[in-house]
Structures are given as structure tokens and as C-alpha cells.
Amino acid sequence: MIDITGMLADLRAEGDDLDGLVAALPAAAWATATPAEGWTIAHQIAHLAWTDDQAILAAADPGAFEAGLAEALTDPGEFVERGVLEGAAQEPSVLMAGWRSARRRMVDALAVVPAGTRLPWFGPPMSVASMATARLMETWAHGQDVADALGVVRTPTLRLRHVAHIGVRTRDFAFRGRGLTPPAAEFRVALKAPDGQEWTWGPAGADQSVTGPALDLCLLVTQRRNRADLALAAVGADADRWLDIAQAFAGPPGPGRPPSPRS
């Protein structure tokens, strides 16, 4: 049984954590460049606010969302970028207020979606659990860009399990996105959680496996760190290849991040 209430509470908490990083920033600091090329802190928050608004529409008015989907699919990159640029052009106080409102309304909208409903999205339709997980993953990933821009080292939380889970579940998507045939067999993925426990996916006796810190896999699948900078180990050629191409987000494969100079 999926605990939707708990998932939505985690989604809310992830947004609140990022809120705490940016709430007291002076207006000029919102123009600080982040590791995402061409994006400032304002762009990062604008992207989250825009996407949260899209999730609200998908949950509360699926017909209206689908009506705009045809336009989005003609040029997904331009469609998303337009929303980001419009949001980033706002005064930081206005952008912040809009993002806070979107976060609250999104959680409220997802909470009342009937069980079993599939929500339309830019990729395949999603369950409420998948939508909440995806929004948490994006909030965490863009929050990492903001933290890096500010020189802040965040304390990993148990909410990383949601990010790791979507990273593992999108294994085949990552292969197909590169024009590759997904491996036929499941991998064993065993990760060390922030509290020292072990999180696992896949059969214990699998021939191929991935091990390491949960934080490192989350940084990898969201393409916030280069594999060379992470303590992840693979057994098997397919598992090793996956660590080179993993991506937990929809859309075409991203360029990833270069290794740090010390790698």
C-alpha cells in the first residue's frame, strides 16, 4: 500500500528546505549563476514554480492540461524555457510568493485525486504517487543547483529514497533515450541510506549490481555530479554502462556535469 499522505508530506518538506535556502537572499543574489548553464537562482525557482503549476493543472483540470499538450510537444524545450524566462523576469519577492503558492496548491490538488487516477503529463500518464515522486526529485535536484551556487552543503535526508527509487525505476528509459536496448535482467541496487541503513532494489542474487551511498546515486541520476566524483561501484557491463547514462528526468539525455578538477 502506497502512503500518499506520507509522500505528499515529504514533497512539502523538500520544498520547505529549499525555501529556507533562498527566503532571506537579497534581491541581487537571485542573479547568482548556478551550475546549470545560463540559469541563475531565479531561473531555478521559476522552473519549479512553472512545473508545479503544470502539475496542478494536470491534477485539477486534466482536459485543460491536455489541450495545451499539443503546443508543448511541438517544441518541448522552448515551451518549458518560455515559462522559466517569464518567471525569472519577475521581482524575487513576486517569484517567491508565486512559488510558495504553487507548492501549497499542488500538494492540495494531488491529495484529492481519486485513487487509481492517471494524470496526463509531458511523457506517459502518471499515478499520483509517481507525480509526487517526480516533483520531489525535481525540487531536490534544482535545490542542489541552488545550494551549489550558494556554497551550501546540504544534510542528506531520508527523502532521498524517493529520488533513488525514481532513478532505479527509470533505468530502461535511460537506455532507450540513448537508442540502446535495455538489459533483460534486473540489477541489484544496494545503497547506504543517510541513517546508515541499506536500501535495496532488485533480486539479491542478480548477476549485475550497483552499490554505494544513496546520495551519490541521487546526484548521478539527476545529473548533478559526474560519475568520476561519486563512490558508486558496478558489477557487470550493463550495470557499468547504466552508471554512465542514468537519468531520472523526462526528456532527452542531458549533457551532465563535468568532473571536478580533482577527479
N, C-alpha and C positions, 0 to 999 in steps of 0.2 A: 504494500500500500504506500503510495507516494504521499508524503506530508507536504501538501501545497502550502498550508499555513506557515510551516517552518521555512519553506523555500522562499516565500514572499518576505518573511521576516529577515532572512539573510540578504535578500535583494535590497531591502530597505537599509539594512545596516551597512552594506557595501557603499551605497550612495552617501550615507551619512559620514562614513570615513573620509571619502573624497571631499565632501563638503567641508570637513574640518581642515583640509589642506589649503583650500582656496578662499574660505569665507573672509579671512582677515587680510587678504592680499590688497595692497594699494592698487589703484586703477592701472598705474603704469606697468605693474608686474604681470598683468594679464597678457601683455605683448611679449612675454618671455618665450623664446623659442624652445620647443620640445624636440625629442629625438625623431619624431615623425617629420620628415622633410616638408618645410613650408607651413607647418602648423604651430601656432602659439598655444598657450594655455587656454586662451579664449576659443580657439578652434576646437580644442579637445572637449571643452564643456559644451560648446554649441552642437557638436556632433552627438553627444549623449542626449542633450535636450531634444534635438530633432528626432533621433531614433526612438526615444521614449514616447514622443508624440505619435510616431507612426505605430508603435505597439498599442497605444491607447486606441487609435482608430481601428486597428485590426481586431481588438477585443470588443470594443463597444459598437462599432459600425462596420462589420466586415464588407458589406456591399460598397460602402464609400471607399474603403481601402482598395478593394479590387478594381473599382472604377479608375483609380489613379495608377494602378499597377502597370497598365499598358504603356503609359508615358515613361514610367520608371525603367521598364525593361528595354526601351529603345536605346537608352544610354545610361546604365545604372550609375556609372562613375560621376557623370555630370549632374544627374538628378540628386545624388547624395551631396555632392560638393556645393551645389547651389544652396541647399538648406544650411550647410555648415557656414558658408560665407555670409549669408544673411544673419545668422545668429551671432557670429563673431564680430560683425559690424556694430552690434548694439553696445550701449554703455554696460560695463561689467555688472553694475547693480541690477540692470534690467535683465541681462542674460542670466544672472544668478537666480533672480526671482522666478524667471520662466522655467529654469531647470528644476528648481525645488518644487514648483507646482507640477511639472510633468512627472517627476518621480513619484509624488504622492498620488496623483491621479492614475498613473499606470498601475501601481500596486492595487489601488482600489478597483480598477477596471478588471484586472486579472483575477481578483479574489471572487468576483461574482459570475465568472464564466461557468456555464454548466459543465459538469464532469463529462469527459469524453469528447468535448468540442475540439475541432481542429481549427486553428486560427490561420487565416491567409498570411503569407509573408513573401519576401522577395525571392526566397527559394521555395522548397516544399512546404506545405502547410505544417503547422507546429501545434503540439499539445500545449496546454498552459504550463506544464512543468518544463517543457523544452524552451518555451518562450522566456520564462523566468530565469532559467539557467543561462540562456544566451544573453539576456540583458545583464545578469550579474557578471558574466565573463567579460562582456564589453566594458562595463563600468570598471571592473578591476584592471583590465588591460590599459584603458585610456588613463585610469588613475595612476598606473605605473609610469606612463609618459610624463604626467604632471609631476609625480614625485621625483623622477629623474631630473626634470628641468629645474626643480627647486633644490636639488641635492639632498632630498629626504630619503632615508632608508626606512621603509615600512616594516612593521612587525607582521609576519605571516599569521593568518588566522585559519581556523578550521573551515571557513568558507571556501578555501582553495579546493576543497573536494569537488565542488560544483564545476570549477574551471577544469580540473584534471579529468573529471568524468566526461565533459563535452569534448575534451581533447582526445581521449581514448575512443569515444564513440564516433568521432569524425575521421578515424584512420583511413577507411576506404575512400571517403570523399577526398582526402588529401592525395591519394594515389590517382584517382580519376581526374582530379583537377590538373594533374601533370601529364595526362594522357597515358597513365600506367595502369596495368591490371592489378587490382588489389590482391594481396595474398589470400589464399583459400582458407588457411587456418588462422585461428585466433592467436594472439600473443598473450603471454602472461605479463602483466604490468604490475609491479610491486613498488610502492612509493612510501618514503618515510614522511609521515604527517608532521605538522608543526608541533604536535604534542608528544611526538615520539612513537606513536602507534604506526601500524602499517596499513595502508590502503591498497587493495588488490582488485584487479580485473582479469578475467580470462582464466582458463584451466591451469591448475597448479602444475600439471605435467606437460605443459606446452613446450615444443621444441625451441621456440624463439621467445625472447623475453626482453623487457626493458626494466631497469631498476635505477633508483636514485631518489633525491629529495623531491617531494611533491611540488615545492616552489619552483624547482628547476624545470620540471615538465610543464608547469603552467607558463613560465616565461618562454619556453620553447614553442608551445602550440599557439600562443598568441603572438609569436614572432617579436617578442620584446628583448630577447637576448640571442646571440649567436650560439650555436651548439658548442663551439670551442670554449665558451666561457662557463659551461654548465657541467655538473658532475653526474651526467647520465650515462649509463652503460647499456649496451645492446648485445644480445647473444643471437646470432643468426643474421644472414644477409638481408632478409626482408625487414627485420626489426631495425637493423642499422640504417637501411635506406629510409625508413619511416622517420627516423630522427632528423634526417636531412631535409624532409619535405613537409613535416607535420604542420597543420594549420587548423585551428578550431573555429575560424570565422568564415562566413559565406563569401562568395565572390572569387575572383581569380587569385592565383597564388601571388602572395606579396613578395617584395624584394627582400624582406627580412632585415636584420640589422648586422652590420659588420662586426667582426670580432674586436674585442678591446685590444689596445696596443700591447698589453702584457701577454696576450694569448700566443 
